[in-house]
Amino acid sequence: MLRTPWVSIAGLVLLALTSPAGAADNSEILIRQGVELRKAGRDADAHAKFLRAYKVAHTPRAAAQLGLCERALKMWIDADLHLTEALAAQSDPWVLANKATIEESVAAVRSNLATVSVAGKPIDANVYINDNFVGQFPEVASLRVSPGRASVKVSAPGFEPYEGTWNVAAAEHRQVDVDLKPIATNAAPSAEPAQDVSPNLQVETSGPRERSSGTWKRPVGISLGVGAALALGFGVLSHLGREGTASDFNDANNGCDRENGAIIGGSRCEQLASDYDKLSTRMLIGYGAAGGLAVAATILLWPTGDESPSSQTSFNLRCSPQALIAGVACAGTF
């Protein structure tokens, strides 16, 4: 059985700088296995192989095979996403060779989905379709959704929110136009002198020197937070690839084993063991870097007593799916 090795910090850094060729090779192995399962009519088992291949290496071929299989399984939204991703790789030789099949699959998948588009004002209003954030006016993407009930929510500071729900059918394109109304305010007279404050003007109640004392911390902290998220994603992808490689190595049909540090079972087993070691190292790098960057970001973003209210504004990092693009079906195997 494979076991995770301890690697020195210097080795981790060097391996992090190398290209993930082993992961790409392992992805191709999984794709070939998935194709054979599809030929045998085992689409659900093939989907698991294609999904692992896609997580190991996001190649256009992996995205296309995953989308084609999702079409066969009637997973329309996922198929739309992955097949359109593959079709966008116009320079990929495999995509060019199979472009007609992918395009036909995209059209077939979209015929089973509805499209909701939203336009309106004010500028910068937040738009949600089926509780998925899709953008701000005027740049709002459309979203493909499953037939049935579809909801649209639009909100902006100082405006009354909007919410609407419709029943949408397959292949229907629903256009929604929204014009938010300002919230009426009846301000009571104040004993203090009124201040003329525009919506986008922040009034300084302290001297500029005090307000700017910690202005560098916020952008640096946000940058470190983004870096932590990227490092975590790198670690997770490496972890998933490592588990897939270990599964293949430990498969009784492959006859692979590791005894006293030596690999038994031939060149394929040696390659799997090498891929496993590389992915283990990258996983440790990703997780370790994510933890360190997250701690540093938290320290910089944590409010202190000597900061003014404007410098203590909370930071919300919103990760939400953008418009799902058309999917393809398992209309063929390659």
C-alpha positions as CSV (number, residue, x, y, z in Angstrom):
1,M,0.0,0.0,0.0
2,L,1.2,3.5,-0.7
3,R,2.0,5.8,2.2
4,T,2.6,9.6,2.1
5,P,6.4,10.3,2.4
6,W,7.9,13.1,4.5
7,V,9.6,15.6,2.2
8,S,12.0,18.4,3.1
9,I,10.9,22.1,2.7
10,A,13.5,22.6,0.0
11,G,12.1,19.6,-1.9
12,L,8.6,20.9,-1.6
13,V,9.5,24.3,-3.0
14,L,11.4,22.7,-6.0
15,L,8.5,20.4,-6.8
16,A,6.0,23.2,-6.6
17,L,7.9,25.0,-9.4
18,T,7.7,22.0,-11.8
19,S,4.9,21.4,-14.3
20,P,2.3,18.8,-13.4
21,A,3.1,16.4,-16.3
22,G,2.5,13.3,-14.1
23,A,-1.0,14.6,-13.3
24,A,-1.8,15.1,-17.0
25,D,-0.6,11.5,-17.8
26,N,-2.8,10.1,-15.0
27,S,-5.8,12.1,-16.4
28,E,-5.3,10.5,-19.8
29,I,-5.3,7.0,-18.2
30,L,-8.6,7.8,-16.4
31,I,-10.1,9.1,-19.7
32,R,-9.2,5.9,-21.5
33,Q,-10.7,3.9,-18.7
34,G,-13.9,6.0,-18.9
35,V,-14.2,5.5,-22.6
36,E,-14.0,1.8,-22.3
37,L,-16.7,1.8,-19.6
38,R,-19.0,3.9,-21.8
39,K,-18.5,1.5,-24.7
40,A,-19.7,-1.2,-22.3
41,G,-22.8,0.8,-21.4
42,R,-21.7,1.7,-17.9
43,D,-22.2,5.5,-18.1
44,A,-22.4,6.0,-14.3
45,D,-19.1,4.3,-13.7
46,A,-17.6,6.1,-16.7
47,H,-18.7,9.5,-15.2
48,A,-16.7,8.8,-12.0
49,K,-13.6,8.2,-14.1
50,F,-14.1,11.3,-16.2
51,L,-14.8,13.4,-13.1
52,R,-11.5,12.2,-11.5
53,A,-9.6,12.9,-14.8
54,Y,-11.1,16.4,-14.9
55,K,-10.1,17.2,-11.3
56,V,-6.6,15.9,-11.9
57,A,-6.0,18.0,-15.1
58,H,-8.5,20.4,-16.6
59,T,-7.8,19.5,-20.2
60,P,-10.3,20.3,-23.0
61,R,-10.6,16.6,-23.7
62,A,-11.4,15.8,-20.0
63,A,-14.0,18.5,-20.0
64,A,-15.6,17.3,-23.2
65,Q,-15.7,13.6,-22.2
66,L,-17.2,14.5,-18.8
67,G,-19.8,16.7,-20.5
68,L,-20.7,14.0,-23.0
69,C,-21.2,11.5,-20.3
70,E,-23.3,14.0,-18.3
71,R,-25.5,14.4,-21.3
72,A,-26.1,10.7,-21.4
73,L,-27.0,10.8,-17.7
74,K,-29.3,13.8,-18.3
75,M,-27.2,16.0,-16.0
76,W,-28.1,18.9,-18.3
77,I,-26.6,21.9,-16.3
78,D,-23.3,20.1,-15.6
79,A,-23.1,18.9,-19.2
80,D,-23.7,22.5,-20.5
81,L,-20.9,23.8,-18.3
82,H,-18.3,21.2,-19.2
83,L,-19.0,20.9,-22.9
84,T,-19.0,24.6,-23.5
85,E,-15.7,24.8,-21.6
86,A,-14.2,22.3,-24.0
87,L,-15.6,24.0,-27.1
88,A,-14.0,27.3,-26.0
89,A,-10.5,25.6,-26.5
90,Q,-10.5,26.4,-30.2
91,S,-6.8,25.7,-30.7
92,D,-6.9,22.2,-29.0
93,P,-6.3,19.5,-31.7
94,W,-8.7,17.0,-30.0
95,V,-11.4,19.6,-29.8
96,L,-10.9,20.6,-33.5
97,A,-11.1,16.9,-34.6
98,N,-14.4,16.4,-32.6
99,K,-15.9,19.9,-32.9
100,A,-19.0,18.9,-34.9
101,T,-20.0,16.3,-32.3
102,I,-19.4,18.7,-29.4
103,E,-21.4,21.4,-31.1
104,E,-24.3,19.0,-31.7
105,S,-24.2,17.9,-28.1
106,V,-24.3,21.6,-26.9
107,A,-27.4,22.2,-28.9
108,A,-29.0,19.0,-27.6
109,V,-28.3,19.9,-24.0
110,R,-29.5,23.5,-24.3
111,S,-32.8,22.2,-25.7
112,N,-33.4,20.7,-22.3
113,L,-32.6,23.9,-20.4
114,A,-34.2,27.3,-20.0
115,T,-32.3,30.6,-20.2
116,V,-33.0,33.6,-17.9
117,S,-31.5,37.0,-18.7
118,V,-31.9,40.2,-16.5
119,A,-31.3,43.8,-17.5
120,G,-32.1,47.1,-15.8
121,K,-30.9,49.8,-13.4
122,P,-29.5,51.2,-11.2
123,I,-25.8,50.6,-12.1
124,D,-24.0,48.2,-9.7
125,A,-27.2,46.6,-8.5
126,N,-26.6,43.0,-7.5
127,V,-28.5,40.4,-9.5
128,Y,-29.3,36.8,-8.4
129,I,-30.9,34.1,-10.5
130,N,-32.1,31.0,-8.5
131,D,-30.1,32.5,-5.6
132,N,-26.9,32.4,-7.7
133,F,-25.1,35.7,-8.0
134,V,-24.7,36.5,-11.8
135,G,-23.3,40.0,-11.8
136,Q,-24.2,43.7,-11.5
137,F,-26.0,46.1,-13.8
138,P,-25.2,46.8,-16.6
139,E,-22.9,43.7,-17.1
140,V,-25.2,40.8,-16.1
141,A,-24.7,37.4,-17.5
142,S,-27.5,35.0,-18.5
143,L,-28.0,31.8,-16.6
144,R,-29.2,28.5,-17.9
145,V,-31.5,26.7,-15.5
146,S,-33.5,23.6,-15.3
147,P,-37.2,23.8,-16.4
148,G,-39.6,24.7,-13.6
149,R,-39.6,27.6,-11.2
150,A,-37.0,30.3,-11.7
151,S,-36.5,33.3,-9.4
152,V,-34.8,36.7,-9.9
153,K,-33.7,39.0,-7.1
154,V,-32.2,42.4,-7.5
155,S,-30.9,44.7,-4.7
156,A,-28.9,47.9,-4.3
157,P,-28.2,50.2,-1.3
158,G,-30.8,52.9,-1.1
159,F,-33.3,51.2,-3.4
160,E,-36.3,49.0,-2.8
161,P,-35.4,45.3,-3.6
162,Y,-37.0,43.4,-6.4
163,E,-38.0,39.7,-6.5
164,G,-40.0,37.8,-9.1
165,T,-40.7,34.1,-9.9
166,W,-41.8,32.4,-13.1
167,N,-42.3,28.9,-14.5
168,V,-39.9,28.4,-17.4
169,A,-40.0,25.6,-20.0
170,A,-37.2,23.8,-21.8
171,A,-35.6,25.9,-24.6
172,E,-37.4,29.0,-23.3
173,H,-35.5,32.3,-23.0
174,R,-37.0,34.5,-20.3
175,Q,-36.0,38.2,-20.4
176,V,-36.5,40.2,-17.2
177,D,-36.3,44.0,-17.1
178,V,-35.9,45.6,-13.6
179,D,-36.0,49.3,-12.6
180,L,-35.4,49.6,-8.9
181,K,-37.2,52.5,-7.1
182,P,-35.4,54.7,-4.6
183,I,-36.4,54.2,-0.9
184,A,-38.4,57.3,0.3
185,T,-36.9,58.9,3.3
186,N,-38.6,61.3,5.7
187,A,-35.6,62.5,7.8
188,A,-36.5,64.2,11.1
189,P,-35.0,67.6,11.9
190,S,-31.6,67.2,13.7
191,A,-30.3,69.4,16.5
192,E,-26.9,69.3,14.9
193,P,-25.9,71.2,11.8
194,A,-26.7,69.1,8.7
195,Q,-23.9,67.9,6.6
196,D,-24.2,67.7,2.8
197,V,-23.1,64.2,2.0
198,S,-23.5,62.7,-1.5
199,P,-24.1,58.9,-1.8
200,N,-20.5,58.2,-2.7
201,L,-18.9,60.7,-0.4
202,Q,-17.4,59.5,2.9
203,V,-17.3,62.2,5.6
204,E,-14.0,62.3,7.5
205,T,-14.5,62.8,11.3
206,S,-10.8,62.5,12.0
207,G,-7.8,64.0,10.5
208,P,-6.4,62.5,7.3
209,R,-3.3,61.4,9.1
210,E,-5.3,59.2,11.6
211,R,-7.5,57.8,8.9
212,S,-4.6,56.7,6.7
213,S,-2.6,55.0,9.4
214,G,-3.6,51.5,8.4
215,T,-4.7,51.9,4.8
216,W,-2.0,49.6,3.5
217,K,-3.2,46.6,5.7
218,R,-6.5,46.1,3.9
219,P,-5.3,45.6,0.3
220,V,-2.3,43.5,1.5
221,G,-4.6,41.4,3.7
222,I,-7.0,40.9,0.8
223,S,-4.2,39.9,-1.5
224,L,-3.0,37.3,1.0
225,G,-6.5,36.0,1.4
226,V,-6.8,35.5,-2.3
227,G,-3.4,33.8,-2.3
228,A,-4.6,31.5,0.5
229,A,-7.7,30.5,-1.5
230,L,-5.5,29.7,-4.6
231,A,-3.1,27.7,-2.5
232,L,-6.0,25.7,-1.0
233,G,-7.4,25.0,-4.4
234,F,-3.9,23.7,-5.5
235,G,-3.7,21.5,-2.4
236,V,-7.2,20.1,-2.9
237,L,-6.7,19.3,-6.6
238,S,-3.4,17.6,-5.8
239,H,-5.1,15.7,-3.0
240,L,-7.8,14.4,-5.3
241,G,-5.3,13.4,-7.9
242,R,-3.2,11.6,-5.3
243,E,-6.2,9.6,-4.1
244,G,-7.0,8.6,-7.7
245,T,-3.5,7.5,-8.3
246,A,-3.4,5.5,-5.0
247,S,-6.6,3.8,-6.0
248,D,-5.2,2.8,-9.3
249,F,-2.0,1.6,-7.7
250,N,-3.8,-0.5,-5.1
251,D,-6.2,-2.0,-7.6
252,A,-5.7,-5.7,-7.4
253,N,-6.0,-6.0,-11.2
254,N,-2.8,-4.0,-11.6
255,G,-0.6,-6.2,-9.4
256,C,1.3,-3.2,-8.0
257,D,2.9,-3.1,-4.5
258,R,5.7,-1.4,-2.6
259,E,8.0,-3.6,-0.6
260,N,11.0,-2.3,1.4
261,G,11.0,0.9,-0.7
262,A,11.0,-1.0,-4.1
263,I,8.0,-0.9,-6.5
264,I,6.7,-4.3,-7.7
265,G,4.6,-4.7,-10.8
266,G,6.5,-3.2,-13.7
267,S,6.9,0.2,-15.3
268,R,3.2,1.2,-15.0
269,C,3.3,0.6,-11.3
270,E,6.6,2.6,-11.0
271,Q,4.9,5.5,-12.9
272,L,1.9,5.4,-10.6
273,A,4.1,5.4,-7.5
274,S,6.1,8.4,-8.9
275,D,2.9,10.3,-9.7
276,Y,1.6,9.6,-6.2
277,D,4.8,10.9,-4.6
278,K,4.7,14.1,-6.7
279,L,1.0,14.8,-6.0
280,S,1.6,14.1,-2.2
281,T,4.3,16.8,-2.2
282,R,2.1,19.3,-4.1
283,M,-0.8,18.6,-1.7
284,L,1.4,19.4,1.3
285,I,2.7,22.6,-0.4
286,G,-0.9,23.8,-1.1
287,Y,-2.3,23.1,2.3
288,G,0.8,24.5,4.1
289,A,0.8,27.7,2.0
290,A,-2.9,28.2,2.4
291,G,-2.7,28.0,6.2
292,G,0.2,30.4,6.4
293,L,-1.3,32.9,4.0
294,A,-4.7,32.7,5.8
295,V,-3.1,33.4,9.2
296,A,-1.2,36.4,7.8
297,A,-4.4,37.7,6.1
298,T,-6.4,37.4,9.3
299,I,-3.8,39.4,11.2
300,L,-3.8,42.2,8.7
301,L,-7.6,42.4,8.3
302,W,-8.4,42.1,12.0
303,P,-9.7,45.6,13.2
304,T,-7.7,47.4,15.9
305,G,-8.8,50.0,18.3
306,D,-6.7,52.8,16.7
307,E,-8.3,52.5,13.3
308,S,-11.1,54.8,12.2
309,P,-14.5,53.4,11.2
310,S,-13.7,53.7,7.5
311,S,-10.6,51.5,7.9
312,Q,-12.5,48.8,9.7
313,T,-15.0,48.1,6.9
314,S,-15.6,44.4,6.7
315,F,-14.4,42.5,3.7
316,N,-16.8,40.0,2.1
317,L,-15.3,37.7,-0.5
318,R,-18.2,36.4,-2.5
319,C,-17.6,33.3,-4.6
320,S,-20.6,32.5,-6.7
321,P,-21.2,30.7,-10.0
322,Q,-21.3,32.8,-13.1
323,A,-23.7,32.1,-16.0
324,L,-23.6,28.4,-16.8
325,I,-22.9,27.9,-20.4
326,A,-24.3,25.2,-22.7
327,G,-23.6,21.6,-22.1
328,V,-23.0,18.6,-24.3
329,A,-24.2,15.0,-24.3
330,C,-22.8,11.6,-24.3
331,A,-23.5,11.3,-28.0
332,G,-20.3,9.5,-28.9
333,T,-17.1,8.0,-27.5
334,F,-13.6,8.6,-28.9
